[in-house]
């Protein structure tokens, strides 16, 4: 019989291949079947999820660890669980405690740090793991070695055991005691940042570059904080810190630094959002280049878009000139609007 003992939960290390089977081997042997008919839960008709056929609960399931939402516990009816795990698994396995009372000792596994989320990010915590196990077992006794939890990055993770297999979405988690960082490259340096949302990361790299290019600041590190429930990244220089919300950093993502790109694009005509024939608009270009220091503001980039003024039928073609500016104790992102043309839908 296969030894299903598990690797360490929470430290990010892979399971020892000399002692434990790898995640894909376990997944290839995973049981797939219809969701069980139990008094405390009912399941909807099978549907497709991530290449697997699953059944969602008709409503959230009440367990002794709390209510498991529909996304948290999808019963895998059919499909190649091994292929799914080979594609998405991170390589390690999560340890299932021997008793329900030991779940409190489990560390949180953060799978995606998201500065734009209402929480620190998404992942698998002790409560989510216990909920999944209770749904799978029906809340009865279990033998830990017969159950496996397989992290799959930010994709739904797998819980499998004798009763069947669950596909479980990563849920909001709080910041762990020992958070980890990801590498952030800028034109000037390489930093470490607690952030995996690519929109925020791109903006963070641009913000650090603008501080260096326009203000001559050498950024030495990035610190994480929450202020009034919102994520803030503080860029640390030799003598000062430059805090900015993750939502502001996200606004720097995708901006154009070369005005001629916008000029060439709109010169061939732009399509109004309401439809109709393309219209021709012109823009003479900005007064200042990206990186220019204008009365304390730093020009950050440009964006062509459409706006609709309040209480108006018009769609207005505009170019937004984005700036980073100091606002009391932190930095913010704002924009000035250059109006190009109006159309009535």
C-alpha positions as a printed NumPy array, in Angstrom:
array([[  0.   ,   0.   ,   0.   ],
       [  1.334,   3.446,  -0.894],
       [  2.748,   5.475,   2.007],
       [  0.795,   8.743,   2.003],
       [  2.754,  10.567,   4.72 ],
       [  3.076,  14.225,   3.853],
       [  5.695,  16.916,   3.553],
       [  5.928,  19.904,   5.849],
       [  3.126,  22.468,   5.725],
       [  3.982,  26.118,   5.472],
       [  7.769,  26.166,   5.014],
       [  7.718,  25.926,   1.222],
       [ 10.092,  22.927,   1.131],
       [  9.362,  20.064,  -1.236],
       [  8.528,  16.643,   0.108],
       [ 11.481,  14.267,   0.532],
       [ 11.337,  12.035,  -2.547],
       [ 13.029,   9.176,  -0.662],
       [ 10.165,   9.013,   1.845],
       [  7.094,  10.507,   0.215],
       [  5.514,  10.025,  -3.192],
       [  5.38 ,  13.173,  -5.283],
       [  2.182,  15.148,  -5.736],
       [  1.55 ,  13.912,  -9.279],
       [  1.853,  10.247,  -8.251],
       [ -0.737,  10.719,  -5.518],
       [ -3.015,  12.693,  -7.828],
       [ -2.926,   9.968, -10.478],
       [ -4.373,   7.587,  -7.872],
       [ -6.985,  10.06 ,  -6.633],
       [-10.548,   8.784,  -6.312],
       [-13.11 ,  10.545,  -8.523],
       [-16.813,   9.872,  -8.005],
       [-20.186,  11.523,  -7.561],
       [-20.595,  13.627,  -4.441],
       [-22.073,  11.594,  -1.571],
       [-25.701,  11.854,  -0.538],
       [-25.523,  13.191,   3.014],
       [-28.114,  14.789,   5.264],
       [-26.081,  17.971,   5.8  ],
       [-25.299,  18.768,   2.137],
       [-26.664,  18.604,  -1.39 ],
       [-24.838,  19.058,  -4.672],
       [-25.757,  20.571,  -8.041],
       [-25.331,  18.885, -11.428],
       [-21.745,  18.318, -12.612],
       [-19.946,  21.129, -14.422],
       [-16.479,  21.759, -15.847],
       [-13.768,  23.425, -13.739],
       [-10.123,  23.708, -14.763],
       [-10.458,  20.668, -17.036],
       [-12.106,  18.591, -14.298],
       [-15.759,  17.616, -13.93 ],
       [-16.939,  18.829, -10.541],
       [-20.064,  19.203,  -8.439],
       [-20.527,  22.339,  -6.354],
       [-22.553,  22.36 ,  -3.153],
       [-26.058,  23.715,  -3.664],
       [-25.301,  26.022,  -0.736],
       [-22.445,  26.537,   1.678],
       [-21.801,  23.559,   3.953],
       [-21.793,  24.027,   7.704],
       [-18.851,  22.308,   9.408],
       [-17.424,  22.488,  12.912],
       [-14.63 ,  24.644,  11.436],
       [-17.101,  27.119,   9.913],
       [-19.139,  27.335,   6.734],
       [-17.421,  26.059,   3.586],
       [-18.451,  28.133,   0.569],
       [-19.308,  26.697,  -2.832],
       [-15.875,  27.638,  -4.206],
       [-14.021,  26.094,  -1.283],
       [-15.241,  22.531,  -1.765],
       [-16.027,  21.3  ,  -5.286],
       [-16.331,  17.508,  -5.503],
       [-14.33 ,  16.058,  -8.42 ],
       [-16.58 ,  13.668, -10.352],
       [-14.29 ,  12.911, -13.286],
       [-11.181,  14.096, -15.079],
       [ -7.426,  13.659, -14.976],
       [ -6.449,  14.921, -11.527],
       [ -2.873,  13.822, -12.168],
       [ -2.637,  16.009, -15.26 ],
       [ -4.078,  18.981, -13.352],
       [ -1.54 ,  18.544, -10.553],
       [  1.353,  18.093, -12.977],
       [  0.39 ,  21.387, -14.59 ],
       [ -0.176,  23.522, -11.487],
       [  1.246,  21.894,  -8.332],
       [  4.103,  23.616,  -6.52 ],
       [  5.808,  20.313,  -5.727],
       [  5.186,  19.979,  -1.999],
       [  2.385,  18.472,   0.069],
       [  0.498,  19.818,   3.069],
       [  0.571,  17.89 ,   6.32 ],
       [ -2.778,  16.709,   7.64 ],
       [ -2.843,  16.701,  11.475],
       [ -3.693,  13.457,  13.232],
       [ -6.727,  14.99 ,  14.957],
       [ -9.073,  17.9  ,  14.329],
       [ -7.811,  19.536,  17.52 ],
       [ -4.322,  19.926,  16.044],
       [ -5.323,  22.139,  13.111],
       [ -4.699,  25.295,  15.163],
       [ -0.961,  24.583,  15.023],
       [ -0.834,  24.775,  11.217],
       [  0.843,  27.766,   9.582],
       [ -0.84 ,  29.728,   6.817],
       [  0.303,  28.979,   3.28 ],
       [  0.153,  32.172,   1.203],
       [ -0.152,  31.352,  -2.483],
       [ -0.72 ,  34.857,  -3.874],
       [  0.079,  38.204,  -2.219],
       [ -2.32 ,  40.782,  -3.637],
       [ -2.02 ,  44.435,  -2.683],
       [ -5.393,  45.151,  -4.296],
       [ -7.295,  42.547,  -2.26 ],
       [ -9.248,  43.263,   0.916],
       [ -6.895,  40.928,   2.782],
       [ -3.156,  40.259,   2.614],
       [ -3.725,  37.876,  -0.246],
       [ -4.964,  34.365,  -0.95 ],
       [ -3.889,  30.973,   0.22 ],
       [ -4.605,  28.016,   2.479],
       [ -4.927,  28.487,   6.214],
       [ -5.709,  26.033,   8.99 ],
       [ -9.431,  26.742,   8.842],
       [ -9.647,  26.186,   5.076],
       [ -7.738,  22.916,   5.359],
       [ -9.95 ,  21.679,   8.194],
       [-13.146,  22.676,   6.366],
       [-12.087,  20.702,   3.294],
       [-11.207,  17.631,   5.337],
       [-14.519,  17.759,   7.223],
       [-16.468,  18.055,   3.952],
       [-14.539,  15.11 ,   2.507],
       [-14.925,  12.867,   5.561],
       [-18.386,  14.053,   6.551],
       [-16.892,  15.225,   9.841],
       [-16.154,  11.737,  11.108],
       [-12.943,  10.125,  12.28 ],
       [-10.067,   9.871,   9.859],
       [ -6.57 ,   8.471,   9.468],
       [ -4.257,  11.338,   8.493],
       [ -1.98 ,   9.225,   6.292],
       [ -4.909,   8.471,   3.949],
       [ -5.468,  12.135,   3.05 ],
       [ -3.384,  14.506,   0.971],
       [ -3.596,  18.245,   0.328],
       [ -1.724,  19.465,  -2.746],
       [ -1.039,  23.21 ,  -3.238],
       [ -1.337,  24.364,  -6.85 ],
       [ -0.062,  27.932,  -6.716],
       [ -2.848,  30.466,  -7.042],
       [ -5.004,  27.879,  -8.841],
       [ -7.432,  25.754,  -6.767],
       [ -5.687,  23.185,  -4.596],
       [ -6.511,  19.488,  -4.261],
       [ -7.675,  17.515,  -1.213],
       [ -7.93 ,  13.776,  -1.803],
       [ -8.755,  10.754,   0.347],
       [-10.682,   7.46 ,   0.34 ],
       [-14.076,   9.184,  -0.029],
       [-13.072,  11.19 ,  -3.1  ],
       [-11.317,  14.355,  -4.218],
       [-12.066,  18.05 ,  -3.702],
       [-11.05 ,  21.058,  -5.792],
       [-10.657,  23.969,  -3.358],
       [-10.197,  27.633,  -4.266],
       [ -7.582,  29.647,  -2.409],
       [ -9.359,  32.001,  -0.018],
       [ -8.417,  35.336,   1.606],
       [ -5.71 ,  34.956,   4.264],
       [ -4.01 ,  37.274,   6.725],
       [ -0.324,  38.13 ,   6.696],
       [  1.712,  35.289,   8.222],
       [  4.301,  35.74 ,  10.966],
       [  7.111,  35.02 ,   8.531],
       [  6.11 ,  36.62 ,   5.216],
       [  8.211,  36.118,   2.131],
       [  9.16 ,  38.531,  -0.611],
       [  9.512,  38.378,  -4.369],
       [ 12.243,  39.923,  -6.498],
       [ 11.468,  43.262,  -8.147],
       [ 13.804,  44.523, -10.853],
       [ 14.109,  48.196, -11.771],
       [ 16.499,  49.837, -14.26 ],
       [ 18.69 ,  50.858, -11.31 ],
       [ 18.563,  47.968,  -8.838],
       [ 16.888,  44.763,  -7.667],
       [ 14.572,  44.981,  -4.662],
       [ 12.487,  42.567,  -2.595],
       [  8.753,  43.267,  -2.247],
       [  5.771,  41.541,  -0.611],
       [  3.619,  41.607,  -3.731],
       [  2.602,  39.191,  -6.478],
       [ -0.113,  41.175,  -8.251],
       [  1.635,  41.929, -11.542],
       [ -0.222,  45.204, -12.047],
       [  1.041,  46.481,  -8.692],
       [  4.535,  45.075,  -9.273],
       [  4.867,  46.844, -12.621],
       [  3.775,  50.096, -11.004],
       [  6.18 ,  49.548,  -8.107],
       [  9.123,  49.13 , -10.459],
       [  8.128,  52.31 , -12.304],
       [  7.686,  54.25 ,  -9.044],
       [ 11.15 ,  53.247,  -7.822],
       [ 12.615,  54.225, -11.189],
       [ 10.907,  57.643, -11.136],
       [ 12.199,  58.34 ,  -7.627],
       [ 15.706,  57.534,  -8.785],
       [ 15.509,  59.263, -12.16 ],
       [ 13.697,  62.458, -11.133],
       [ 14.66 ,  62.895,  -7.482],
       [ 18.022,  61.144,  -7.367],
       [ 16.855,  58.746,  -4.636],
       [ 18.625,  55.407,  -4.296],
       [ 15.971,  52.947,  -3.121],
       [ 17.426,  50.356,  -0.75 ],
       [ 14.33 ,  48.346,   0.16 ],
       [ 10.541,  48.117,   0.267],
       [  8.499,  47.719,   3.459],
       [  4.942,  46.376,   3.705],
       [  2.186,  47.913,   5.825],
       [ -1.585,  48.251,   5.983],
       [ -3.116,  51.669,   6.584],
       [ -6.868,  51.889,   7.204],
       [ -7.273,  48.435,   5.718],
       [ -5.362,  49.222,   2.512],
       [ -1.99 ,  47.839,   1.455],
       [  0.872,  50.314,   1.404],
       [  4.403,  49.775,   0.105],
       [  7.048,  52.074,   1.546],
       [ 10.152,  52.575,  -0.595],
       [ 13.149,  53.132,   1.658],
       [ 15.957,  55.494,   0.682],
       [ 19.111,  56.342,   2.589],
       [ 17.474,  59.185,   4.544],
       [ 13.735,  59.   ,   3.86 ],
       [ 10.817,  56.703,   3.116],
       [  8.357,  57.06 ,   0.253],
       [  5.079,  55.319,   1.18 ],
       [  2.41 ,  54.788,  -1.48 ],
       [ -0.762,  52.684,  -1.628],
       [ -0.804,  49.584,  -3.815],
       [ -3.878,  50.971,  -5.588],
       [ -1.862,  54.038,  -6.598],
       [  0.993,  51.886,  -7.854],
       [ -1.506,  49.957,  -9.984],
       [ -2.364,  53.179, -11.826],
       [  1.223,  53.364, -13.108],
       [  0.846,  49.999, -14.872],
       [  0.552,  50.175, -18.641],
       [  1.238,  53.89 , -19.056],
       [  3.004,  55.111, -22.177],
       [  6.287,  56.936, -21.674],
       [  6.656,  57.853, -25.36 ],
       [  4.001,  60.403, -26.449],
       [  4.624,  59.635, -30.123],
       [  3.044,  56.191, -29.646],
       [ -0.251,  57.811, -28.678],
       [  0.046,  60.409, -31.435],
       [  0.58 ,  57.703, -34.054],
       [ -2.289,  55.611, -32.709],
       [ -4.918,  58.345, -32.675],
       [ -3.747,  59.781, -35.981],
       [ -5.321,  56.845, -37.817],
       [ -8.685,  57.493, -36.174],
       [-10.214,  56.257, -32.933],
       [-13.404,  54.299, -32.404],
       [-15.913,  55.931, -30.02 ],
       [-16.986,  53.533, -27.248],
       [-20.614,  53.853, -28.355],
       [-19.783,  52.667, -31.889],
       [-20.19 ,  54.481, -35.168],
       [-17.51 ,  55.679, -37.544],
       [-13.959,  56.297, -36.297],
       [-13.109,  59.932, -35.707],
       [ -9.805,  61.674, -36.302],
       [ -8.234,  63.456, -33.339],
       [ -4.91 ,  65.18 , -32.796],
       [ -2.672,  65.763, -29.813],
       [  0.265,  68.132, -29.926],
       [  2.015,  66.207, -27.207],
       [  2.825,  66.964, -23.57 ],
       [  4.515,  70.017, -22.156],
       [  7.023,  67.878, -20.258],
       [  8.606,  64.422, -20.726],
       [  8.26 ,  61.5  , -18.322],
       [ 10.531,  62.012, -15.327],
       [ 10.232,  65.809, -15.421],
       [  9.937,  67.459, -11.994],
       [  7.09 ,  69.97 , -12.209],
       [  6.547,  71.959,  -8.999],
       [  7.125,  68.892,  -6.845],
       [  5.182,  66.504,  -9.091],
       [  6.959,  63.92 , -11.231],
       [  5.513,  63.225, -14.685],
       [  4.894,  59.463, -14.749],
       [  3.335,  58.652, -18.144],
       [  0.439,  59.097, -20.546],
       [ -2.727,  57.224, -21.478],
       [ -5.348,  57.694, -24.194],
       [ -8.89 ,  56.954, -23.053],
       [-12.512,  58.034, -23.226],
       [-14.373,  59.873, -20.499],
       [-18.03 ,  60.74 , -20.064],
       [-18.623,  63.963, -18.125],
       [-21.297,  63.855, -15.451],
       [-24.83 ,  64.569, -16.659],
       [-23.697,  64.513, -20.284],
       [-24.355,  62.344, -23.331],
       [-20.94 ,  63.067, -24.771],
       [-18.027,  60.657, -24.913],
       [-14.831,  62.695, -24.723],
       [-11.506,  61.538, -26.15 ],
       [ -8.706,  62.537, -23.778],
       [ -5.06 ,  61.969, -22.989],
       [ -4.326,  61.636, -19.294],
       [ -0.981,  62.888, -18.038],
       [ -0.193,  60.931, -14.861],
       [  1.926,  62.337, -12.042],
       [  3.282,  61.13 ,  -8.725],
       [  3.011,  63.732,  -6.003],
       [  3.621,  63.982,  -2.277],
       [  0.393,  64.284,  -0.304],
       [  1.25 ,  64.918,   3.348],
       [  2.957,  61.766,   4.652],
       [  2.588,  59.59 ,   1.547],
       [  2.809,  59.697,  -2.222],
       [ -0.169,  59.444,  -4.535],
       [ -0.855,  59.115,  -8.258],
       [ -3.06 ,  61.642, -10.017],
       [ -3.573,  62.813, -13.58 ],
       [ -4.262,  65.93 , -15.623],
       [ -6.649,  65.579, -18.572],
       [ -5.978,  66.89 , -22.096],
       [ -9.298,  67.025, -23.936],
       [ -9.099,  66.073, -27.625],
       [-12.608,  65.709, -29.079],
       [-16.235,  64.939, -28.192],
       [-18.847,  62.756, -29.842],
       [-22.533,  62.269, -29.019],
       [-23.559,  58.573, -28.941]])
